Amino acid sequence: MSELPSPRDVFGYFGYWQGRVDPVIKQYLGSEKGKKYAATQYGAEVLGEVVDLTLRGGKRQRVAFVAATFGLLRGDFDDLSVKAIADAAAAVELLQTQLLIHDDVIDRAPTRRKGVTIHEKFKQQAIAKQYNFDNQRYGDSVGLLAGDLAAYFACYPVLASEAILVDKRVRILDILLRSGIDTFYGQLLDLLRDARGYTTEEEILELAFVKAGRSSGEAPMHIGAVLAGGDNEQTLSKLSAYAVPVSVAAQLQDDILGVFGDEEKLGKSVLSDLAQGKQTLLVLHSLEVGSRAQVQVLKRLVGKKDIARDEAAVVMEIMEDTGALQYVMDKARHYASEGQKVVDQEWDKSWREEERVFFWAVAEAAVNREY
């Protein structure tokens, strides 16, 4: 086993575990290429897109959460535990790929992780090849199928792992699949919220955890606890007490970056949230405290499918002038601080210090990051 960097080096830690998990993903998806139907032209093409998206970009925070929770509770790593973590984390990442693909189809997002989204690529393919079919429907359909494929593959690294005991495999798959189901409910609520055109702050904050926090924060930490043999109810509750507020903080920061972020750093458009009329806390607070004239402008521009950059700049100015931007930044900071308090005050003092520092720093990074 190569030298494991200290969790205090957050990005070095991310990079180390990416180097352990990516080969596992390549192994399982790569082994499919020789199968009968995957070897067909179109099967291979869609499989290749799933592999590309999974390995392209991404911070691998979920992977690091699995590993850091293991270290937090267990304190030591050997070759077998590193392999077990890599297998379990590969499953987490493949489920995330499925969630991203379907989310992109729902949002009609053109880019993801500095590349063209899968449904958009196949829509353009239909246009170029002049298929006798609705181009948008074709792209969306292939995207949905590609997401399904990633979801099915997500189970394999755990099911086939020789480094994870059978009873732990069952427990991990239960956590993984439950997080996917909960994310489905969050996605459904998100869709309904945008369709009806109104929401509440309470609903936004609840959705922030259900849609993203379960799969990106709580589930990876609980899986790490299972691998460490520390998945008792009390321990899982303390881990959740951190994951919930930090996930909310991260989602609020995502909403800020979705309008005010740098496209090059984000790897996706900063117009899409406004064009889709996403009912974020930024939008809600601007509508609640803005002047009549400002509200009229927001209602005209938020949800405009072809919103231009100069129009987006007007929305941004209103969000700043009404104090909505500062309000959401303060909310995100509040929830990040709540997570840090859990680390400082509620986590057992016997839990390893290096990983405690890691999770404290991740909470800080959640509201300071630019991508």
Rosetta blueprint (number, residue, H / E / L):
1 M L
2 S L
3 E L
4 L L
5 P L
6 S L
7 P L
8 R L
9 D L
10 V H
11 F H
12 G H
13 Y H
14 F H
15 G H
16 Y H
17 W H
18 Q H
19 G H
20 R H
21 V H
22 D H
23 P H
24 V H
25 I H
26 K H
27 Q H
28 Y H
29 L H
30 G H
31 S H
32 E H
33 K H
34 G H
35 K L
36 K L
37 Y L
38 A L
39 A L
40 T L
41 Q H
42 Y H
43 G H
44 A H
45 E H
46 V H
47 L H
48 G H
49 E H
50 V H
51 V H
52 D H
53 L H
54 T H
55 L H
56 R L
57 G L
58 G L
59 K L
60 R L
61 Q H
62 R H
63 V H
64 A H
65 F H
66 V H
67 A H
68 A H
69 T H
70 F H
71 G H
72 L H
73 L H
74 R H
75 G L
76 D L
77 F L
78 D L
79 D H
80 L H
81 S H
82 V H
83 K H
84 A H
85 I H
86 A H
87 D H
88 A H
89 A H
90 A H
91 A H
92 V H
93 E H
94 L H
95 L H
96 Q H
97 T H
98 Q H
99 L H
100 L H
101 I H
102 H H
103 D H
104 D H
105 V H
106 I H
107 D H
108 R L
109 A L
110 P L
111 T E
112 R E
113 R L
114 K L
115 G E
116 V E
117 T L
118 I H
119 H H
120 E H
121 K H
122 F H
123 K H
124 Q H
125 Q H
126 A H
127 I H
128 A H
129 K H
130 Q L
131 Y L
132 N L
133 F L
134 D L
135 N H
136 Q H
137 R H
138 Y H
139 G H
140 D H
141 S H
142 V H
143 G H
144 L H
145 L H
146 A H
147 G H
148 D H
149 L H
150 A H
151 A H
152 Y H
153 F H
154 A H
155 C L
156 Y H
157 P H
158 V H
159 L H
160 A L
161 S L
162 E L
163 A L
164 I L
165 L L
166 V H
167 D H
168 K H
169 R H
170 V H
171 R H
172 I H
173 L H
174 D H
175 I H
176 L H
177 L H
178 R H
179 S H
180 G H
181 I H
182 D H
183 T H
184 F H
185 Y H
186 G H
187 Q H
188 L H
189 L H
190 D H
191 L H
192 L H
193 R H
194 D H
195 A H
196 R H
197 G L
198 Y L
199 T L
200 T L
201 E H
202 E H
203 E H
204 I H
205 L H
206 E H
207 L H
208 A H
209 F H
210 V H
211 K H
212 A H
213 G H
214 R H
215 S H
216 S H
217 G H
218 E H
219 A H
220 P H
221 M H
222 H H
223 I H
224 G H
225 A H
226 V H
227 L H
228 A H
229 G L
230 G L
231 D L
232 N L
233 E H
234 Q H
235 T H
236 L H
237 S H
238 K H
239 L H
240 S H
241 A H
242 Y H
243 A H
244 V H
245 P H
246 V H
247 S H
248 V H
249 A H
250 A H
251 Q H
252 L H
253 Q H
254 D H
255 D H
256 I H
257 L H
258 G H
259 V H
260 F H
261 G L
262 D L
263 E H
264 E H
265 K H
266 L H
267 G L
268 K L
269 S L
270 V L
271 L L
272 S H
273 D H
274 L H
275 A H
276 Q L
277 G L
278 K L
279 Q L
280 T L
281 L H
282 L H
283 V H
284 L H
285 H H
286 S H
287 L H
288 E H
289 V H
290 G L
291 S L
292 R H
293 A H
294 Q H
295 V H
296 Q H
297 V H
298 L H
299 K H
300 R H
301 L H
302 V L
303 G L
304 K L
305 K L
306 D L
307 I L
308 A L
309 R H
310 D H
311 E H
312 A H
313 A H
314 V H
315 V H
316 M H
317 E H
318 I H
319 M H
320 E H
321 D H
322 T L
323 G L
324 A H
325 L H
326 Q H
327 Y H
328 V H
329 M H
330 D H
331 K H
332 A H
333 R H
334 H H
335 Y H
336 A H
337 S H
338 E H
339 G H
340 Q H
341 K H
342 V H
343 V H
344 D H
345 Q H
346 E H
347 W L
348 D L
349 K L
350 S L
351 W L
352 R L
353 E H
354 E H
355 E H
356 R H
357 V H
358 F H
359 F H
360 W H
361 A H
362 V H
363 A H
364 E H
365 A H
366 A H
367 V H
368 N H
369 R L
370 E L
371 Y L
